[in-house]
Amino acid sequence: MAFDAIVIGSGFGGAITGCRLALAGYRVLILERGRRWDNVASPGRTPYPREVSDPWVWNQERPEHLNGWFEIRSFPNMTVLAGAGVGGGSLVYANVSAEAPAHRFDQGWPAEITYAELKPYYDKVAQFLNVQTIPNNQWTERTRLMHDGAAAIGEEARFRPVELAVSFDADWTYDQPDPFNPAKSKRFLNAQGVEQGTCVHLGHCDLGCDVKARNTLDVTYIPVAEKHGAEVRPLHVVTNIAPAAGGYRVSWDRIEDGRRIPGAETARIVIVAAGSIGSTELLLRCRDEAGTLQGLPWLGRNWSSNGDFLTPAYHPDREVSFTKGPTISSIIDFLDGSFQGHSFWVQDGGFPDAVTAWLRHLRDQPRADQGFRTRLLLDAIQHLLDSRDPFRHVMPWFAQAVDAGDGVLRLKRPWWFFGRPHLHLDWDAERSEAAINAVVAMHKKLAEATGGKPLVPPTWSLAKDLVTPHPLGGCNMSASPEAGVVDHKGEVFGHKNLYVADGAVIPEALGVNPSRTIAAVAERIAAKIIEDGR
């Protein structure tokens, strides 16, 4: 075999398992579908997108032509957002690194996976990513509004800053001259030997930090993996996994100059870590199209949106300025189910100022080029887009909740027996409606208690459509193949040395940002591979 392990994907599952196996002396190849991005242009690296004309869109059907920053997958009643690049979801997430509540592991998980079992791995991730909370002297206006909202409804004790994988400078403040100047960022070498800078609240978290204050996987786990011999290959779209003598053969298309160039490598261990959607789709295609992986009756089931929801509110008497500061900085915790019987937490949402330019660009496009959901959104905020600073008084009240977690992903032909099958999601909004409506009710309560006017997105109120950046499930962990796809070690039932290590294995909605749980599970999977001498 050319490699001991091939890792498919470089997000929280792939970067961590690849790093730990490389540290243990395994010959590791990490295949990433997206580009290698950076804050500046350099050989082999693409600068973060900023202008409307930059490479924004990833298209899984045509990656040779569209291989940009974001992938947007639209299904009936659900849109899923994902990143594409070396570092995976860490490139586009909001930096939140939170443990799931201990009681979330009481059901739905294999008996071996408990909060106590995961706690050492949670701590290992926190140390590697140098997680910390926003300093008290750097609270954003959104942070203050969150605190005031919790206090106004008599729930101040539920408010707290949330742990972030961001490097802060305790001396930085808003009241200094020109506070957002990148020159105010202090340069330093992180624990992995990579140069970063401290946060100056630029607000570009989801689009890549200009000063590298975010402790993303491409400046933490991946450099360590490479220092210990791991090879990372960007722009490699994996197309198949097939058993080979002593292991597996992984086939791909390499993207180069608008072409797809086929290739393959072999390894005795394969770790699929392409995300909930990506990993599930790849295994479905291996089973149902190529016929290279047999069995797996539970594949595609138990998919969850993790209850993501955002309610914007207009606060005429407060300048919220959601384009500045970390994308999320604090939470109001209702995970105990004390509000309408549903478990969730509320967060302060933020968006980079490039979003305004994008929305105006979309508004000015011909209506025929836009889908129903896009039109609903643009019509709802039309009056704001005409303003010079349209979102100065808008607070994006955000949340995650425990939804029904019963979606099913499968391959479906567009025209009965004709055409290449597309990934399809069966998701029944009614089964999760009560949980989402509890979130909406709390968002409205918080907004109104602080003088805001909430606007429930018409995409939900009229169409029962949701958007999630936190998909979970599809290859869920379980005690047996009759109820899941992988065992507690992440190994695919009936396929020795084939593993899944990402959000696809999470069998239940968490109700919190899932990155640290995914990372902790990946740490444990890597540890078990090494312990078992695989």
NUVEX-678598 format. One line per field, with one value per residue (C-alpha): residue number from 1; residue in one letter; x, y, z. Coordinates in pm, whole numbers, padded with zeros to 5 digits. Layout:
REM NUVEX-678598
i = (NUM ...)
aa = (A ...)
east = (X ...)
north = (Y ...)
up = (Z ...)
END
This chain:
REM NUVEX-678598
i = (1 2 3 4 5 6 7 8 9 10 11 12 13 14 15 16 17 18 19 20 21 22 23 24 25 26 27 28 29 30 31 32 33 34 35 36 37 38 39 40 41 42 43 44 45 46 47 48 49 50 51 52 53 54 55 56 57 58 59 60 61 62 63 64 65 66 67 68 69 70 71 72 73 74 75 76 77 78 79 80 81 82 83 84 85 86 87 88 89 90 91 92 93 94 95 96 97 98 99 100 101 102 103 104 105 106 107 108 109 110 111 112 113 114 115 116 117 118 119 120 121 122 123 124 125 126 127 128 129 130 131 132 133 134 135 136 137 138 139 140 141 142 143 144 145 146 147 148 149 150 151 152 153 154 155 156 157 158 159 160 161 162 163 164 165 166 167 168 169 170 171 172 173 174 175 176 177 178 179 180 181 182 183 184 185 186 187 188 189 190 191 192 193 194 195 196 197 198 199 200 201 202 203 204 205 206 207 208 209 210 211 212 213 214 215 216 217 218 219 220 221 222 223 224 225 226 227 228 229 230 231 232 233 234 235 236 237 238 239 240 241 242 243 244 245 246 247 248 249 250 251 252 253 254 255 256 257 258 259 260 261 262 263 264 265 266 267 268 269 270 271 272 273 274 275 276 277 278 279 280 281 282 283 284 285 286 287 288 289 290 291 292 293 294 295 296 297 298 299 300 301 302 303 304 305 306 307 308 309 310 311 312 313 314 315 316 317 318 319 320 321 322 323 324 325 326 327 328 329 330 331 332 333 334 335 336 337 338 339 340 341 342 343 344 345 346 347 348 349 350 351 352 353 354 355 356 357 358 359 360 361 362 363 364 365 366 367 368 369 370 371 372 373 374 375 376 377 378 379 380 381 382 383 384 385 386 387 388 389 390 391 392 393 394 395 396 397 398 399 400 401 402 403 404 405 406 407 408 409 410 411 412 413 414 415 416 417 418 419 420 421 422 423 424 425 426 427 428 429 430 431 432 433 434 435 436 437 438 439 440 441 442 443 444 445 446 447 448 449 450 451 452 453 454 455 456 457 458 459 460 461 462 463 464 465 466 467 468 469 470 471 472 473 474 475 476 477 478 479 480 481 482 483 484 485 486 487 488 489 490 491 492 493 494 495 496 497 498 499 500 501 502 503 504 505 506 507 508 509 510 511 512 513 514 515 516 517 518 519 520 521 522 523 524 525 526 527 528 529 530 531 532 533 534)
aa = (M A F D A I V I G S G F G G A I T G C R L A L A G Y R V L I L E R G R R W D N V A S P G R T P Y P R E V S D P W V W N Q E R P E H L N G W F E I R S F P N M T V L A G A G V G G G S L V Y A N V S A E A P A H R F D Q G W P A E I T Y A E L K P Y Y D K V A Q F L N V Q T I P N N Q W T E R T R L M H D G A A A I G E E A R F R P V E L A V S F D A D W T Y D Q P D P F N P A K S K R F L N A Q G V E Q G T C V H L G H C D L G C D V K A R N T L D V T Y I P V A E K H G A E V R P L H V V T N I A P A A G G Y R V S W D R I E D G R R I P G A E T A R I V I V A A G S I G S T E L L L R C R D E A G T L Q G L P W L G R N W S S N G D F L T P A Y H P D R E V S F T K G P T I S S I I D F L D G S F Q G H S F W V Q D G G F P D A V T A W L R H L R D Q P R A D Q G F R T R L L L D A I Q H L L D S R D P F R H V M P W F A Q A V D A G D G V L R L K R P W W F F G R P H L H L D W D A E R S E A A I N A V V A M H K K L A E A T G G K P L V P P T W S L A K D L V T P H P L G G C N M S A S P E A G V V D H K G E V F G H K N L Y V A D G A V I P E A L G V N P S R T I A A V A E R I A A K I I E D G R)
east = (00000 00125 -00006 -00104 -00405 -00595 -00812 -01090 -01155 -00961 -01225 -01262 -01272 -01008 -00749 -00753 -00740 -00476 -00269 -00288 -00203 00090 00217 00200 00419 00152 00207 -00091 -00247 -00516 -00737 -00926 -01174 -01125 -00841 -00571 -00679 -00479 -00503 -00253 -00183 00115 00219 -00043 -00271 -00574 -00650 -00976 -01270 -01385 -01531 -01848 -01635 -01412 -01445 -01728 -01924 -01842 -02057 -02028 -02163 -01917 -01616 -01385 -01566 -01690 -01447 -01487 -01529 -01889 -02105 -02481 -02687 -03061 -03311 -03688 -03738 -03367 -03054 -02715 -02406 -02053 -01699 -01457 -01085 -00793 -00929 -01285 -01562 -01319 -01263 -01626 -01761 -01819 -01529 -01757 -01590 -01838 -01894 -02234 -02436 -02367 -02731 -02717 -02523 -02783 -02967 -02906 -02532 -02343 -02299 -01924 -01976 -02057 -01973 -01717 -01556 -01533 -01421 -01045 -01079 -01285 -00998 -00737 -00918 -00960 -00588 -00484 -00719 -00637 -01003 -01092 -01380 -01400 -01231 -01473 -01333 -01408 -01776 -01941 -02272 -02432 -02277 -02421 -02760 -02757 -02677 -02944 -03199 -03137 -03163 -03481 -03665 -03533 -03282 -02950 -02795 -02838 -02616 -02242 -01964 -01898 -01563 -01410 -01111 -00983 -00666 -00744 -00518 -00632 -00501 -00710 -01017 -01286 -01203 -00852 -00789 -00866 -00934 -01011 -00685 -00513 -00190 -00333 -00315 -00016 00179 00286 00384 00119 00192 00216 00483 00256 00244 -00091 -00228 -00463 -00825 -00910 -01282 -01280 -01595 -01474 -01474 -01691 -01483 -01134 -00958 -00730 -00499 -00524 -00666 -00887 -00729 -00853 -00738 -00509 -00295 -00316 -00371 -00281 00066 00152 00035 00252 00555 00523 00507 00141 00076 -00213 -00351 -00602 -00851 -00894 -01258 -01294 -01525 -01502 -01370 -01317 -01173 -00823 -00589 -00494 -00696 -00875 -00828 -00945 -01025 -01055 -01068 -00794 -00911 -00669 -00728 -01097 -01037 -01099 -00795 -00861 -00623 -00608 -00400 -00418 -00403 -00482 -00694 -00942 -01105 -01402 -01429 -01607 -01882 -02235 -02348 -02021 -01940 -02295 -02316 -01979 -02073 -02415 -02250 -02002 -02289 -02563 -02373 -02031 -02132 -01794 -01930 -02203 -02461 -02505 -02887 -02891 -02681 -02835 -03071 -03091 -02991 -03032 -03008 -02915 -03205 -03024 -03242 -03192 -03445 -03337 -03479 -03471 -03360 -03421 -03260 -02943 -02655 -02593 -02332 -02333 -02052 -01790 -01648 -01640 -01935 -02066 -01948 -02212 -02507 -02827 -02865 -03204 -03053 -03231 -03561 -03719 -03876 -04173 -04008 -03740 -03362 -03177 -02950 -02962 -02659 -02567 -02526 -02303 -02221 -01926 -01994 -01938 -02283 -02445 -02270 -02375 -02740 -02749 -02590 -02857 -03134 -03020 -03015 -03308 -03578 -03569 -03218 -03330 -03509 -03823 -03629 -03389 -03674 -03860 -03551 -03471 -03829 -03837 -03526 -03572 -03614 -03293 -03090 -03182 -03015 -02658 -02577 -02863 -02792 -02667 -02972 -03031 -02962 -02944 -03077 -02935 -02986 -02931 -03193 -03255 -03467 -03627 -03308 -03501 -03403 -03307 -03044 -03063 -02976 -03263 -03274 -03413 -03627 -03743 -03495 -03289 -03004 -02733 -02881 -02865 -02845 -03193 -03303 -03637 -03695 -04035 -04058 -04361 -04162 -03920 -04166 -04232 -03860 -03808 -04116 -03984 -03667 -03873 -04081 -03768 -03610 -03924 -03933 -03569 -03603 -03921 -03781 -03492 -03696 -03657 -03901 -03844 -03900 -03954 -03804 -04082 -03882 -03993 -04330 -04456 -04254 -04123 -03772 -03459 -03090 -02821 -02441 -02433 -02564 -02526 -02588 -02623 -02352 -02448 -02274 -02462 -02424 -02517 -02564 -02939 -02938 -02637 -02343 -02035 -01949 -01828 -01476 -01600 -01542 -01799 -01994 -01876 -01581 -01263 -01034 -01292 -01387 -01608 -01491 -01694 -02039 -02198 -02143 -02321 -02646 -02848 -02895 -02678 -02853 -02514 -02249 -02110 -01747 -01587 -01796 -01704 -01340 -01350 -01506 -01237 -00965 -01111 -01142 -00775 -00675 -00866 -00708 -00365 -00451 -00587 -00269 -00461)
north = (00000 00347 00490 00358 00589 00802 01071 01216 01573 01818 01957 01879 01506 01477 01727 01579 01210 01285 01478 01216 00928 01122 01193 00818 00745 00648 00742 00972 01124 01391 01457 01788 01883 02259 02504 02606 02952 03222 03587 03674 03529 03293 02990 02719 02942 03154 03477 03484 03598 03955 04095 03977 03854 03635 03252 03217 02913 02544 02322 01950 01866 02094 02150 02188 02516 02629 02551 02846 02915 02808 02517 02569 02249 02304 02033 02047 02269 02270 02449 02328 02549 02408 02526 02398 02424 02295 02330 02236 02378 02560 02809 02924 02856 03116 02998 02856 02563 02433 02105 01944 01910 01584 01475 01481 01151 00975 00831 00758 00699 00369 00283 00346 00712 00918 01272 01136 00929 01229 01481 01416 01456 01774 01910 01802 01989 02300 02307 02249 02521 02759 02834 03140 03378 03736 03967 04169 04496 04385 04305 04393 04579 04244 04092 04377 04338 03966 04042 04311 04081 03801 04049 04206 03873 03776 03519 03699 03388 03204 03452 03393 03453 03138 02970 03064 02936 03293 03464 03788 04070 04180 04532 04592 04815 04983 05329 05345 05543 05345 05021 04804 04876 04540 04704 04693 04313 04173 03905 03588 03225 02981 02654 02476 02718 02907 03288 03441 03775 03884 03973 04334 04266 04293 04081 03861 03534 03344 03469 03417 03644 03906 03900 03523 03560 03252 02928 02731 02383 02512 02690 02424 02054 02048 02208 01956 01672 01800 01841 01473 01359 01382 01489 01726 01741 02021 02016 01637 01531 01170 00964 00608 00380 00015 -00277 -00376 -00649 -00549 -00226 00012 00195 00557 00715 01086 01361 01621 01971 02158 02436 02359 01986 01675 01446 01095 00934 00689 00575 00278 00251 -00010 00242 00493 00764 00939 01291 01494 01624 01506 01565 01482 01160 01027 01105 00942 00620 00616 00643 00368 00142 00230 00345 00180 -00122 -00121 -00115 -00358 -00358 -00048 -00055 00245 00470 00814 00803 01010 01334 01654 02027 02076 02320 02623 02933 03307 03583 03936 04220 04594 04789 05158 05288 05076 05067 04696 04699 04327 04350 04415 04176 03796 03644 03494 03587 03483 03257 03245 02886 02709 02365 02238 02235 02488 02695 02525 02188 02228 02232 02518 02814 03163 03338 03678 03641 03847 03880 04035 04360 04179 04026 04363 04390 04034 04095 04411 04218 03948 04207 04363 04031 03932 03758 03457 03380 03353 03086 03129 03135 03403 03620 03590 03701 03993 04117 04109 04327 04546 04865 04794 04740 05090 05239 05361 05149 04900 04680 04931 04871 04502 04226 03871 03661 03315 02971 02598 02353 01982 01901 01567 01440 01209 01325 01069 01122 00905 00907 00991 01015 01344 01177 00839 00593 00855 01083 01057 01025 01338 01350 01402 01484 01371 01609 01663 02017 01929 01693 01970 02258 02274 02303 02577 02764 02760 02927 03183 03260 03322 03535 03750 03773 03887 04132 04293 04314 04523 04753 04553 04460 04097 03977 03604 03503 03441 03143 02977 03136 03091 02807 02611 02631 02624 02691 02507 02536 02252 01933 01615 01247 01021 00775 00766 00577 00290 -00044 -00248 -00221 -00251 00099 00276 00285 00293 00153 00354 00359 00509 00187 00109 -00207 -00495 -00304 -00343 -00038 00188 00471 00780 01063 01381 01527 01239 01002 01223 01030 01298 01673 01848 02182 02357 02436 02090 02152 02059 01743 01639 01715 01521 01219 01240 01252 00939 00758 00828 00712 00384 00319 00359 00158 -00128 -00135 -00090)
up = (00000 -00087 00243 00582 00590 00341 00498 00283 00394 00611 00847 01216 01150 00880 01006 01356 01263 00999 01250 01525 01291 01144 01495 01561 01258 01003 00639 00587 00276 00328 00025 00024 -00246 -00206 -00249 -00006 00107 00284 00383 00110 -00234 -00250 -00457 -00418 -00210 -00303 -00112 00080 -00135 -00082 -00405 -00577 -00868 -00646 -00638 -00387 -00499 -00480 -00701 -00629 -00975 -01159 -00932 -01229 -01305 -00963 -00681 -00448 -00078 00001 -00102 -00087 -00119 -00159 -00071 -00014 00294 00380 00259 00386 00391 00391 00338 00077 00139 00342 00693 00597 00809 01036 00753 00753 01101 01374 01597 01868 02045 02301 02478 02440 02763 02945 02918 02535 02553 02765 02465 02099 02139 02178 02546 02521 02428 02735 02837 03085 02808 02576 02838 02802 02426 02467 02679 02426 02148 02363 02436 02075 01947 02236 02307 02515 02572 02450 02707 02918 02781 02424 02438 02110 02095 02018 02332 02539 02377 02458 02822 02838 02676 02927 03214 03074 03077 03421 03290 03338 03496 03166 02980 02939 02687 02488 02426 02090 01894 01856 01979 02163 02284 02631 02565 02252 02305 02096 02230 02086 01766 01449 01641 01338 01158 01091 01206 01561 01553 01744 01561 01744 01686 01803 01983 01648 01522 01279 01273 01362 01480 01757 01693 01602 01548 01169 01147 00861 01054 00804 00510 00650 00899 00744 01049 01114 01463 01420 01540 01242 01147 00869 01132 01406 01337 00967 00999 01272 01048 00764 00990 01071 00711 00616 00259 00189 -00165 -00234 -00521 -00510 -00536 -00422 -00642 -00508 -00236 -00332 -00137 -00248 -00129 00224 00226 -00009 -00335 -00326 -00662 -00729 -00986 -00949 -01045 -01267 -01524 -01563 -01605 -01396 -01405 -01267 -01020 -00731 -00435 -00198 00181 00442 00637 00493 00703 00543 00684 00417 00649 00714 00356 00180 00366 00339 -00032 -00103 00076 -00091 -00432 -00343 -00239 -00489 -00801 -00804 -00596 -00422 -00065 00033 00311 00530 00554 00790 00565 00516 00815 01135 00962 01164 01096 01463 01490 01346 01323 01284 01357 01262 01471 01409 01718 01634 01954 01942 01696 01685 01404 01347 01091 01362 01619 01636 01451 01777 02125 02380 02455 02660 02774 02766 02711 03024 02834 03071 02791 02622 02686 02418 02448 02274 02325 02181 02030 01891 01519 01295 00927 00742 00561 00229 00282 00212 -00123 -00206 -00118 -00328 -00613 -00586 -00568 -00894 -01081 -01303 -01100 -01331 -01206 -00845 -00655 -00446 -00117 -00235 -00359 -00028 00162 -00066 -00069 00311 00346 00038 00244 00436 00120 00005 00312 00320 00625 00605 00904 01163 01385 01305 01557 01415 01705 01631 01793 01781 01906 01942 01638 01549 01383 01151 00802 00538 00267 -00044 -00411 -00642 -01021 -01151 -01421 -01299 -01457 -01641 -01544 -01282 -00934 -00718 -00342 -00200 00155 00297 00587 00744 00883 01094 01316 01413 01401 01776 01855 01595 01712 02069 01941 01747 02056 02264 01990 01980 02359 02379 02090 02222 02576 02443 02220 01901 01629 01531 01176 01156 00819 00567 00443 00769 00841 00484 00337 00638 00491 00707 00654 00847 00861 01120 00954 01155 01096 00793 00907 01270 01550 01707 01879 01570 01191 01250 01399 01250 01010 01235 01577 01876 01727 01400 01202 00933 01011 00792 00644 00845 00851 00686 00920 00927 01151 01117 01181 00989 01284 01541 01598 01778 01750 02009 02037 02051 01791 01712 01613 01945 01982 01627 01708 02036 01864 01594 01860 02015 01681 01604 01953 01910 01568 01722 02036 01825 01615 01291)
END
